[in-house]
C-alpha cells in the first residue's frame, strides 16, 4: 500500500509540474486545439499536485488516511467516465485516453484493494 500510494503521489506531482509549466504540451501531443485560457489547465495541474501530496501523506499510514484514497478513487472513476463521454461525443480524440489511462484508470484497481 505505501509503495502504490508513493508511486501515485510521485506520478501526480510529475503530471502537475508538466501541466503547470508546459500547459500546451498535452494538447499538442493529443492533436487538440490549444486552450484559449491555459491557466485553466494549469489549475487542473495544481489540483493534480494536491492529490499527489495527499497520496504521499496517505502512504505514511494508508489505514489511517483511507479517506484520501477514497477521494482519489472516486476522482479516478469520474475522470474515466468523463473521458469516455467526451471521446464518444467527439470532443476528445481517443489519443487523450492514454493520458486517462496513466492518470486515472491505472489507479482504480490498486486504490480499490487498499480500501478493501
Backbone torsions as a table, in degrees:
resi	resn	phi	psi	omega
1	UNK	NA	-47.3	178.9
2	UNK	-61.9	-38.1	179.5
3	UNK	-64.3	-46.6	179.4
4	UNK	-59.3	-47.1	-178.5
5	UNK	-68.3	-34.6	175.8
6	UNK	-65.1	-43.8	177.9
7	UNK	-63.2	-41.5	177.5
8	UNK	-62.9	-40.9	179.0
9	UNK	-63.8	-46.2	179.9
10	UNK	-64.1	-44.1	179.0
11	UNK	-59.2	-47.6	-178.0
12	UNK	-64.3	-38.2	177.4
13	UNK	-66.9	-39.0	177.9
14	UNK	-65.7	-44.6	178.8
15	UNK	-61.6	-41.7	179.1
16	UNK	-61.1	-44.9	178.9
17	UNK	-59.4	-43.2	179.0
18	UNK	-63.2	-43.7	-178.9
19	UNK	-67.0	-36.2	-178.1
20	UNK	-75.7	-45.9	-174.2
21	UNK	-88.5	-21.1	179.3
22	UNK	-134.8	66.0	-171.1
23	UNK	-65.7	-17.0	-179.0
24	UNK	-94.3	-13.6	-173.4
25	UNK	-60.3	-48.1	-178.5
26	UNK	-62.6	-36.4	179.7
27	UNK	-68.6	-40.9	176.7
28	UNK	-62.0	-46.6	-177.9
29	UNK	-60.7	-40.1	-176.5
30	UNK	-85.6	-4.0	-179.8
31	UNK	72.3	28.7	179.5
32	UNK	-99.0	157.1	175.5
33	UNK	-60.5	139.8	179.5
34	UNK	-65.9	140.6	-179.0
35	UNK	-69.0	143.8	176.2
36	UNK	-70.4	-33.5	-179.3
37	UNK	-121.7	85.6	-179.1
38	UNK	-61.5	-18.0	178.5
39	UNK	-61.6	-30.4	177.3
40	UNK	-65.4	-40.1	177.2
41	UNK	-67.5	-38.0	176.7
42	UNK	-64.1	-35.8	176.8
43	UNK	-64.2	-41.5	176.1
44	UNK	-61.9	-39.5	175.8
45	UNK	-60.6	-40.6	178.3
46	UNK	-62.9	-40.5	178.3
47	UNK	-64.3	-39.7	177.2
48	UNK	-62.8	-37.6	177.2
49	UNK	-64.0	-38.5	177.5
50	UNK	-64.3	-42.0	174.9
51	UNK	-59.0	-42.9	-180.0
52	UNK	-59.0	-44.9	177.5
53	UNK	-62.6	-42.4	178.7
54	UNK	-60.7	-42.8	179.3
55	UNK	-64.9	-38.2	177.8
56	UNK	-65.8	-37.2	175.5
57	UNK	-65.5	-45.3	-179.3
58	UNK	-63.1	-30.5	179.8
59	UNK	-61.8	-27.1	-179.0
60	UNK	-69.7	-27.3	178.0
61	UNK	-162.8	81.3	-174.7
62	UNK	-58.0	-33.6	-178.6
63	UNK	-70.5	-37.9	178.1
64	UNK	-72.8	-36.8	-174.5
65	UNK	-100.8	30.0	-178.8
66	UNK	-58.3	-30.1	178.4
67	UNK	-61.5	-31.8	176.8
68	UNK	-64.3	-42.3	179.4
69	UNK	-65.1	-40.3	178.6
70	UNK	-62.1	-45.5	178.7
71	UNK	-61.3	-41.8	177.1
72	UNK	-62.5	-43.1	179.6
73	UNK	-62.0	-47.6	179.7
74	UNK	-60.9	-43.3	178.4
75	UNK	-61.2	-41.9	-179.7
76	UNK	-66.5	-40.5	178.4
77	UNK	-66.2	-47.0	-180.0
78	UNK	-66.3	-36.4	176.3
79	UNK	-62.7	-39.4	178.9
80	UNK	-67.4	-41.6	177.2
81	UNK	-63.2	-43.2	178.3
82	UNK	-61.7	-41.8	177.5
83	UNK	-62.2	-48.9	-178.5
84	UNK	-59.0	-40.8	178.0
85	UNK	-63.5	-45.5	-179.0
86	UNK	-67.8	-37.4	179.6
87	UNK	-70.3	-42.1	178.9
88	UNK	-62.7	-33.9	-178.6
89	UNK	-85.1	-6.0	178.8
90	UNK	87.7	3.2	178.7
91	UNK	-76.3	-27.7	173.8
92	UNK	-117.6	149.0	170.8
93	UNK	-80.7	157.3	179.7
94	UNK	-67.8	-19.2	176.6
95	UNK	-60.3	-32.5	178.7
96	UNK	-59.5	-24.5	-179.9
97	UNK	-58.1	-30.1	178.4
98	UNK	-63.5	-36.4	175.4
99	UNK	-66.0	-41.0	180.0
100	UNK	-65.8	-36.1	177.9
101	UNK	-60.2	-47.5	-178.7
102	UNK	-73.4	-33.3	-175.7
103	UNK	-88.0	-28.0	-173.5
104	UNK	-126.6	-62.4	-169.5
105	UNK	-60.4	-37.5	-176.6
106	UNK	-64.1	-23.4	-176.0
107	UNK	-95.2	-11.7	-175.9
108	UNK	-60.5	-50.5	-177.3
109	UNK	-65.2	-51.1	-179.5
110	UNK	-64.7	-36.3	177.6
111	UNK	-65.9	-38.3	176.7
112	UNK	-60.8	-44.1	179.0
113	UNK	-62.9	-39.9	179.1
114	UNK	-61.6	-42.4	-177.9
115	UNK	-71.3	-30.3	176.9
116	UNK	-70.1	NA	NA
